[in-house]
Amino acid sequence: MPPGAFEIPHHHRLSHQFFYVLHGTLTMVVAEQATTVSSGSGIEIAPGTIHQARNDSNADVRFLVISQPPSHGDRVEREV
């Protein structure tokens, strides 16, 4: 994820997700609270929890996202 990039806040109806940072620093906004996730660390997101991954740093962030069950078709974007 390049510097300044972000996704739209959303949740998943069924999927549990785990974000694991390989390189850099990821900002995860979970239930409107920002948390910094550094390289070698991860964060779990429960189904129904509104979240947003963003890169507030000046360097690329590389991370893995593991979803169980698969999150394809399970994403609900937050209404503004």
Biotite code that builds the C-alpha atoms (Angstrom):
import biotite.structure as struc

atoms = struc.array([
    struc.Atom([0.000, 0.000, 0.000], chain_id="A", res_id=1, res_name="MET", atom_name="CA", element="C"),
    struc.Atom([1.631, 3.271, -1.067], chain_id="A", res_id=2, res_name="PRO", atom_name="CA", element="C"),
    struc.Atom([1.937, 6.301, 1.225], chain_id="A", res_id=3, res_name="PRO", atom_name="CA", element="C"),
    struc.Atom([-1.359, 8.136, 1.669], chain_id="A", res_id=4, res_name="GLY", atom_name="CA", element="C"),
    struc.Atom([-3.463, 5.223, 0.386], chain_id="A", res_id=5, res_name="ALA", atom_name="CA", element="C"),
    struc.Atom([-6.541, 4.047, 2.279], chain_id="A", res_id=6, res_name="PHE", atom_name="CA", element="C"),
    struc.Atom([-9.618, 1.892, 1.868], chain_id="A", res_id=7, res_name="GLU", atom_name="CA", element="C"),
    struc.Atom([-13.225, 2.884, 2.463], chain_id="A", res_id=8, res_name="ILE", atom_name="CA", element="C"),
    struc.Atom([-14.449, 2.049, 5.983], chain_id="A", res_id=9, res_name="PRO", atom_name="CA", element="C"),
    struc.Atom([-16.448, -1.169, 5.858], chain_id="A", res_id=10, res_name="HIS", atom_name="CA", element="C"),
    struc.Atom([-17.307, -4.375, 7.700], chain_id="A", res_id=11, res_name="HIS", atom_name="CA", element="C"),
    struc.Atom([-17.828, -8.012, 6.799], chain_id="A", res_id=12, res_name="HIS", atom_name="CA", element="C"),
    struc.Atom([-20.972, -9.895, 7.747], chain_id="A", res_id=13, res_name="ARG", atom_name="CA", element="C"),
    struc.Atom([-19.283, -13.278, 8.255], chain_id="A", res_id=14, res_name="LEU", atom_name="CA", element="C"),
    struc.Atom([-15.537, -13.010, 7.736], chain_id="A", res_id=15, res_name="SER", atom_name="CA", element="C"),
    struc.Atom([-12.969, -12.826, 10.495], chain_id="A", res_id=16, res_name="HIS", atom_name="CA", element="C"),
    struc.Atom([-9.874, -11.036, 9.195], chain_id="A", res_id=17, res_name="GLN", atom_name="CA", element="C"),
    struc.Atom([-6.272, -10.919, 10.327], chain_id="A", res_id=18, res_name="PHE", atom_name="CA", element="C"),
    struc.Atom([-3.912, -8.239, 9.010], chain_id="A", res_id=19, res_name="PHE", atom_name="CA", element="C"),
    struc.Atom([-0.204, -9.079, 9.391], chain_id="A", res_id=20, res_name="TYR", atom_name="CA", element="C"),
    struc.Atom([2.343, -6.366, 8.531], chain_id="A", res_id=21, res_name="VAL", atom_name="CA", element="C"),
    struc.Atom([5.407, -7.609, 6.659], chain_id="A", res_id=22, res_name="LEU", atom_name="CA", element="C"),
    struc.Atom([7.097, -4.236, 6.129], chain_id="A", res_id=23, res_name="HIS", atom_name="CA", element="C"),
    struc.Atom([6.343, -0.691, 7.262], chain_id="A", res_id=24, res_name="GLY", atom_name="CA", element="C"),
    struc.Atom([3.632, 0.674, 9.510], chain_id="A", res_id=25, res_name="THR", atom_name="CA", element="C"),
    struc.Atom([-0.090, 0.241, 8.857], chain_id="A", res_id=26, res_name="LEU", atom_name="CA", element="C"),
    struc.Atom([-2.775, 2.336, 10.488], chain_id="A", res_id=27, res_name="THR", atom_name="CA", element="C"),
    struc.Atom([-5.945, 0.376, 11.192], chain_id="A", res_id=28, res_name="MET", atom_name="CA", element="C"),
    struc.Atom([-9.035, 2.299, 12.180], chain_id="A", res_id=29, res_name="VAL", atom_name="CA", element="C"),
    struc.Atom([-11.270, -0.101, 14.090], chain_id="A", res_id=30, res_name="VAL", atom_name="CA", element="C"),
    struc.Atom([-14.594, 1.123, 15.454], chain_id="A", res_id=31, res_name="ALA", atom_name="CA", element="C"),
    struc.Atom([-13.373, 4.715, 14.828], chain_id="A", res_id=32, res_name="GLU", atom_name="CA", element="C"),
    struc.Atom([-10.171, 4.207, 16.883], chain_id="A", res_id=33, res_name="GLN", atom_name="CA", element="C"),
    struc.Atom([-6.806, 4.379, 15.071], chain_id="A", res_id=34, res_name="ALA", atom_name="CA", element="C"),
    struc.Atom([-4.200, 1.745, 15.927], chain_id="A", res_id=35, res_name="THR", atom_name="CA", element="C"),
    struc.Atom([-0.663, 1.551, 14.547], chain_id="A", res_id=36, res_name="THR", atom_name="CA", element="C"),
    struc.Atom([0.418, -1.931, 13.466], chain_id="A", res_id=37, res_name="VAL", atom_name="CA", element="C"),
    struc.Atom([4.175, -2.256, 12.952], chain_id="A", res_id=38, res_name="SER", atom_name="CA", element="C"),
    struc.Atom([6.204, -4.740, 10.941], chain_id="A", res_id=39, res_name="SER", atom_name="CA", element="C"),
    struc.Atom([6.039, -8.204, 12.521], chain_id="A", res_id=40, res_name="GLY", atom_name="CA", element="C"),
    struc.Atom([2.712, -7.488, 14.229], chain_id="A", res_id=41, res_name="SER", atom_name="CA", element="C"),
    struc.Atom([-0.915, -8.112, 13.375], chain_id="A", res_id=42, res_name="GLY", atom_name="CA", element="C"),
    struc.Atom([-4.467, -7.232, 14.268], chain_id="A", res_id=43, res_name="ILE", atom_name="CA", element="C"),
    struc.Atom([-7.656, -9.313, 14.208], chain_id="A", res_id=44, res_name="GLU", atom_name="CA", element="C"),
    struc.Atom([-10.952, -7.883, 12.983], chain_id="A", res_id=45, res_name="ILE", atom_name="CA", element="C"),
    struc.Atom([-14.172, -9.596, 14.070], chain_id="A", res_id=46, res_name="ALA", atom_name="CA", element="C"),
    struc.Atom([-17.193, -9.873, 11.759], chain_id="A", res_id=47, res_name="PRO", atom_name="CA", element="C"),
    struc.Atom([-19.460, -6.822, 11.918], chain_id="A", res_id=48, res_name="GLY", atom_name="CA", element="C"),
    struc.Atom([-16.632, -4.506, 13.052], chain_id="A", res_id=49, res_name="THR", atom_name="CA", element="C"),
    struc.Atom([-16.229, -1.377, 10.921], chain_id="A", res_id=50, res_name="ILE", atom_name="CA", element="C"),
    struc.Atom([-12.577, -1.017, 9.929], chain_id="A", res_id=51, res_name="HIS", atom_name="CA", element="C"),
    struc.Atom([-10.278, 0.783, 7.515], chain_id="A", res_id=52, res_name="GLN", atom_name="CA", element="C"),
    struc.Atom([-6.684, 0.082, 6.525], chain_id="A", res_id=53, res_name="ALA", atom_name="CA", element="C"),
    struc.Atom([-4.639, 3.156, 5.659], chain_id="A", res_id=54, res_name="ARG", atom_name="CA", element="C"),
    struc.Atom([-1.031, 4.151, 5.193], chain_id="A", res_id=55, res_name="ASN", atom_name="CA", element="C"),
    struc.Atom([-0.320, 7.350, 7.118], chain_id="A", res_id=56, res_name="ASP", atom_name="CA", element="C"),
    struc.Atom([3.453, 6.919, 6.727], chain_id="A", res_id=57, res_name="SER", atom_name="CA", element="C"),
    struc.Atom([5.859, 8.165, 4.059], chain_id="A", res_id=58, res_name="ASN", atom_name="CA", element="C"),
    struc.Atom([6.863, 4.654, 2.926], chain_id="A", res_id=59, res_name="ALA", atom_name="CA", element="C"),
    struc.Atom([5.126, 1.668, 1.346], chain_id="A", res_id=60, res_name="ASP", atom_name="CA", element="C"),
    struc.Atom([3.427, -0.836, 3.660], chain_id="A", res_id=61, res_name="VAL", atom_name="CA", element="C"),
    struc.Atom([3.298, -4.537, 2.797], chain_id="A", res_id=62, res_name="ARG", atom_name="CA", element="C"),
    struc.Atom([0.858, -6.754, 4.640], chain_id="A", res_id=63, res_name="PHE", atom_name="CA", element="C"),
    struc.Atom([-1.128, -9.955, 4.417], chain_id="A", res_id=64, res_name="LEU", atom_name="CA", element="C"),
    struc.Atom([-4.875, -10.183, 4.956], chain_id="A", res_id=65, res_name="VAL", atom_name="CA", element="C"),
    struc.Atom([-6.247, -13.583, 5.911], chain_id="A", res_id=66, res_name="ILE", atom_name="CA", element="C"),
    struc.Atom([-10.045, -13.936, 5.840], chain_id="A", res_id=67, res_name="SER", atom_name="CA", element="C"),
    struc.Atom([-12.101, -16.865, 7.117], chain_id="A", res_id=68, res_name="GLN", atom_name="CA", element="C"),
    struc.Atom([-14.499, -17.576, 5.553], chain_id="A", res_id=69, res_name="PRO", atom_name="CA", element="C"),
    struc.Atom([-13.331, -15.808, 2.367], chain_id="A", res_id=70, res_name="PRO", atom_name="CA", element="C"),
    struc.Atom([-14.433, -12.170, 2.347], chain_id="A", res_id=71, res_name="SER", atom_name="CA", element="C"),
    struc.Atom([-15.364, -11.950, -1.350], chain_id="A", res_id=72, res_name="HIS", atom_name="CA", element="C"),
    struc.Atom([-18.963, -10.740, -1.554], chain_id="A", res_id=73, res_name="GLY", atom_name="CA", element="C"),
    struc.Atom([-19.092, -10.243, 2.224], chain_id="A", res_id=74, res_name="ASP", atom_name="CA", element="C"),
    struc.Atom([-18.025, -6.581, 2.331], chain_id="A", res_id=75, res_name="ARG", atom_name="CA", element="C"),
    struc.Atom([-20.492, -3.871, 3.412], chain_id="A", res_id=76, res_name="VAL", atom_name="CA", element="C"),
    struc.Atom([-19.273, -0.293, 2.999], chain_id="A", res_id=77, res_name="GLU", atom_name="CA", element="C"),
    struc.Atom([-20.120, 2.120, 5.772], chain_id="A", res_id=78, res_name="ARG", atom_name="CA", element="C"),
    struc.Atom([-22.809, 4.638, 4.924], chain_id="A", res_id=79, res_name="GLU", atom_name="CA", element="C"),
    struc.Atom([-21.710, 8.248, 5.310], chain_id="A", res_id=80, res_name="VAL", atom_name="CA", element="C"),
])
